[in-house]
Amino acid sequence: MNNTDLFQLALGLTPPWFVSETRFNAEAQELHITIDFVPGSSFACPACAEAGCNVHDTKERSWRHLNFFQHKTFIHAPLPRTKCDRCGAVRQITAPWSRPGSGFTLLFEAYVMTLMKEMPVKSVARIVGEHDSLLWRILHHYVHTTRRKEDLSAVEKRSIDETARTKGHKYVSSVMDAETRRVIFATEGKGADVLPKFKEDFQSHRGCAENITDVCMNMSPAFISGVEKNLPEVAITVDKFHVIKLINEAVDQVRREEQKTMPELKGTRYTWFKNKRHLTMKQKAIMEDVLAQRNAKTGKAYQLRLTFQEMYEKDPMDAPMFFKKWYFWATHSRLAPMKEVAQTMKRHEKGILRWFVSNVTNGLQEGINSVIQAAKRKARGYRSVRNFISMVAGGLDIRKAPERI
């Protein structure tokens, strides 16, 4: 078996394509493989798929392929144009080893797509020896192709949140299917303007706005007004993690004010964010000392926090009464931050209690946002908002790698 036969088998070529020549440039450390077709071959028309179209002319093309050992490999071929008797069109055929308009083979693209899921695009570019802008084009193509094929007709519950794209209050908002736990939409900006964009995109992917029963979000007035305006029939669930976060901030405000008279509270901020079972021995000792003091405001605020958290473990029938009692306790606590947060909770009571029906949270989305921010820091930022959105949409089910070159 000579080297041309070997490469023909390795590349998986089928008639009329065959390897006509291989050249190795030792100085440049490059392998060049020339592919040709059998003279007199006919091809299907790219426009109407009519079989048996004769070759009109050819154009020399080149594609970057997977490395041969440590050497860059390039595919060269005279790509034919066919003249179709049926539709009268003269069009260039698509090479079976590449997609139209790409300077890379399908297997090379599949390889870099796999790498880009695990590391920054610039790092992948250094590994494969290509400019990162070319790799971004590959990523954009497959994300766009996957998005175009998305069928959102079964989506009923979703969550929405924003994450910072860069400094200067620039955000990207993402929408997740709360049941399949995947990103189904991402766009620049945040607030009410996001909802019309989502609704339009959702309907263009066979989604029915009337089928959406619940949406989970934080207590952003802009998001809420956007839902009420664009999806008036949808029930809003206030994300319980945002609720607890808001209460934690109120507890910390009480602690910071009280530490002026209780020095032992200094440096204990995160102690009061934890449940008792998660405390270290040192944190537990400090907390027990504070809770033992009857007039300790921080201890009282912490107990309010724990009590509110217990509500999520109650029977759905008991939750409204439990909330009412907690609200009365908090508003009569003589702790200004706790009274303020209780009044905020009261304004969003319906959305908070909706959790007992929908059981939807933004917990997974918050986790994805953390991963996105970690990737952004590792990549030292992204050159454009389009690049950032493509990375946010990285959770999409990108189709499997081609089986042929």
Steps between C-alpha positions, in 0.01 A plus 500: 500500500649835396458824691217634279296184559571523872379861524196422286395232747581720800297789358204276421469621141238342274477507118537709300745662744852364545840614630712592203812632673664553840782745569689552824684827561753420771619860533149637552391184686190470281329211326307580182246249366349552155157350431356468150197343334485245219481671156150485354335485844162661553358659816163594646387859442548706820189705413234239413679171592463368145744210461741449213598862430813545292801700621500856362841603638710470817655731756800413715420504870694422820391399851684461829469144633596324825873485563700204373702429815637847586479631143231726358296326231324661206251356252507632142244421233358632171142560612264466203210717394211321335264615227152367559273433199196497727531839675763656274718599798879489504603446862797374695445170677562453871810298585405194708781578744405863572201731539443782250712809557730338755875478465509200736397137470205377704722289725727797572195704599370216717839485673519872579135503611584230753798700626303825518252340739785444745732800462513861376493551123837677506659197665350271234633734230852466641470120507382463138705790362213709364380853573225502762268708279478205259406267786233743622343477152480121540339534842250760378401277208422194710324694775288675236430170321396333825282796601328494162400135555378553856143385567364684806140383467521295823635781723257582783720628784798725466737709707662828408805677639779731395878484529760774455667502159764755588556794729272803475165334570490309169298181526386197307169340600435131451182292510509137606250219462442421867411137432769393251752737664644647183552852369239572231564871442762766571514867407678822585352716774266432791159600628170549320658530153615137518148354506380620155822366346451167673135474399584563135784247503292249695216510248743469209610165647148353517455621855150593609487785750163373623663173607737671744353460847780632723806720490750525783697820557635737760296793627616737227211740426616522138489123448162475672347779291642339186331169582170666592500691171618229261383181675198612703369146560826372648538456877812656652702301752743706705826308520543379857878533485463872424254530788744341747780715359295814567433389857871421548584854395253636757657282773842634403376858525386428856837339579703791363301748707525290816874427469561859612396391848585127467858472366475119490271535195781645286612261228201268546302606195483157332426323826148641494444390140534134595263251653616369836594156369753656262689703759860436596579447868629856528194647328269291716667626817463864391137451401406326826661783694299761308173305516542462877476878537129576521527849355728410209336643188709287263383184672139611467546581131664162446207321662266687265708377209491137616127517563425636155713226345289241683199615299633320190478171692136550598194345343371724216171541686679635809742731319270807465423507875867440583597794278241721668632420847862555393409834346335613824805393703746670264307828481478513881865408556623860541777413253477746213674282237281201586184713489602633160570155356171370644312777320680405178398137553141611556493682166614179330301259719310349209819423306676360809212266583471395134810287558284246683312446172777529239806377699713702257819674610790681335752288690635321193505824302700670776743209481532541123556874546786417738654269240459770233674758719782255574543435127498875433776557755704212359463635148570855625178621348343462157557725205132554419155448647431246224793289623376524857146396405636203305682386813183546708321283246772236536254281688313439175505146366750551217449220251745210500822516300480387135598140438695588187765762427 
